[in-house]
Amino acid sequence: MVASILKTINLSKIYRRGKIKALTDVSLEFNDRGVLTLLGRNGAGKTTFLRVISTQLMPTSGKVFVLGYDVVKEAKAVRNNIAVMPQEGATLPPLTPWDHVYFTLRIKGISKNVAKEYTNDVLEKLDLMQYKDVHADRLSGGLRQRILVAMAMAYKARLLLLDEPTLGLDPLSRRKIWKIVREYCKNVGSVILTTHYLDEAEVLSDQVVILNNGKVLANGTVDELRNFVKEKVKIEVYSGFLFEELQSYGRLVPVADRLRVLTNEKTAQELVNEAIKRGARVQTSPITLDDVFVELSTEVEQE
Amino acid sequence: MNIKTIMMLGYMYGFLWLRRNMLSMIWLFSTPFTILFLFYVVAGEGALITALIGSYIMLFVNAGVGVIGDAVWNKHELKFQDILVASPVTVFDYIAGIALAEIFFTLPGIVVLLIPLILYQGSFYWLFTLVAVPTITWLIVSAISFYFSTYVPNARNGWQVGVLLNLLLTILPPVFYPIEKIPDAIRPIAYLVPTTHSALLLKNSAGIIQLGTIDILFSWSYLLIALVTLTLLTINKAQWREN
């Protein structure tokens, strides 16, 4: 029997200082190789969760199994099989991308030749090869962020834990990371990551967990999570309609300078036809994780 | 204990950094050399060997105290400690690696001071104490520094604790001055500080002071027991995996 990648049972974490309850009875399972994404607002408990499962932080109560190993009793076995990229890490100014990756591998016990091979491989994949001998303090923030991703990926761990890996990256670099993360899943091991970017979670994830105030708000595949919003289509209405008129078409959500109508396919078609008649500007798209996230967060706030 | 891990950490954090950024070397031996200069100017040539020994000990203490700044920086700013906690690297290997890195920064200063100290006299016991005493001192201070580093909340506090630790280990105890200058009533406190014993052993070995066999054995034992106890305490009680 293949052990699950991650299993938590009633995991809770209370920080003694300030008595902050960071996680409350978090129970979830991640069984098949792929990408598990933790979504949530600032302070939702994503980083705490990642630090507990990566043996950096002791849980207050509950059980956590990573790759079948208990993170409290078998921390050594867990540590041999994971690699971590912490949130908001930084690079050593006078060291090059090659130094960062190569020496991190050597420090973790990888032999000289294998470390060289892995370093060249990951720098190539992350488009860092051309900067391999440039001091980190002369590189842009985005390139330095990629070095941190490379340091974690190069180890080729069975489970890779990335805390906000694309934070501060431009759209093209983000897409590059997405591609590499998917490749990692295909060829090396599983990935658990945290992100604020809902599009990132949508593109990358095999399973998504939405955390709010340290509790699991939703857990499932992207398609399963979309079902949390009962409507199937959203229409952004920029002009040509009054608020009262739109109410008959579906549920209205004000978004910046426009109105968002959440509705079903048939009514959406009717609204689009009416918009064409009026020459109004509208835009139709399917329900995304963004809508799910807003829906769930709003529900919690109202409670 | 993984020697390769320790060597690689020391190389990456110490040697490689130093090779690319020589400026880092200056601060670590600026204080001991300044005090040496002051002693020479104020007390004259007669106090030179005492000042040399004091500066020599201070260099190793500085290397040990350097662990606190770098460990706090690694933990809170670079997050490199997080990467290593979640890896096969043990807390002992990490402390030893960072301590080794710090000694690289002080090596030039050590060499400069070692030349006159070796020339001072050539007995085997003197050469032995010149190597063994500062090495033990450096390891003790490194262990203490790492312990504190895991409880310090930010980098700035780390540097501040480092300055305080340096003061408590080199300026206040009788490292640069005779222990007799301390009033009898508080002298036992001075004996609690490991660097007091480092200075006593080196001064005795140099022939500046005369210690009895029991006192010599006591000082050696104190340093060794402090090394083992503080290392074990640090490994078990420092916040490697946080609570």
Contacts between the chains, C-beta under 8 A, distances in Angstrom:
chain1	res1	chain2	res2	distance
A	16	B	243	7.0
A	51	B	82	7.6
A	51	B	242	7.8
A	54	B	85	7.9
A	54	B	86	4.1
A	55	B	85	6.8
A	55	B	86	5.7
A	55	B	241	6.1
A	56	B	82	5.6
A	56	B	85	4.9
A	56	B	86	5.6
A	56	B	241	6.2
A	56	B	242	6.5
A	57	B	241	7.0
A	57	B	242	5.1
A	57	B	243	7.9
A	58	B	241	6.2
A	58	B	242	6.9
A	58	B	243	5.2
A	75	B	241	7.1
A	76	B	88	7.4
A	79	B	85	7.9
A	79	B	86	5.9
A	79	B	87	5.6
A	79	B	88	5.6
A	80	B	88	5.4
A	82	B	86	5.8
A	82	B	87	7.8
A	83	B	83	7.9
A	83	B	86	7.4
A	83	B	87	7.2
A	84	B	82	6.3
A	84	B	83	5.7
A	84	B	86	4.1
A	84	B	87	7.7
A	85	B	83	7.6
A	86	B	79	3.8
A	86	B	82	4.2
A	86	B	83	6.5
A	87	B	79	7.5
A	88	B	79	6.8
A	89	B	78	6.1
A	89	B	79	3.7
A	89	B	80	7.2
A	89	B	82	7.5
A	89	B	83	7.4
A	90	B	77	5.8
A	90	B	78	4.7
A	90	B	79	7.0
A	91	B	78	7.4
A	92	B	12	7.9
A	92	B	13	7.9
A	92	B	17	6.9
A	92	B	78	6.9
A	92	B	80	8.0
A	93	B	21	7.6
A	94	B	16	7.8
A	94	B	17	5.8
A	94	B	20	3.6
A	94	B	21	4.5
A	95	B	12	7.3
A	95	B	16	6.5
A	95	B	17	7.2
A	95	B	20	7.2
A	99	B	12	6.9
A	99	B	16	6.4
A	103	B	8	5.9
A	103	B	11	7.3
A	103	B	12	4.1
A	103	B	16	7.6
A	104	B	83	6.9
A	106	B	4	7.2
A	106	B	5	8.0
A	106	B	8	4.3
A	107	B	5	5.5
A	107	B	8	4.7
A	107	B	9	5.5
A	107	B	12	7.0
A	107	B	84	7.0
A	107	B	87	7.9
A	107	B	89	6.2
A	107	B	97	7.4
A	108	B	5	7.7
A	108	B	84	7.8
A	108	B	87	4.9
A	108	B	88	6.0
A	108	B	89	6.4
A	109	B	2	6.5
A	109	B	4	6.9
A	109	B	5	6.3
A	109	B	88	5.6
A	109	B	89	7.9
A	135	B	20	6.9
A	151	B	83	6.7
A	152	B	83	7.3
A	155	B	87	7.7
A	161	B	86	7.3
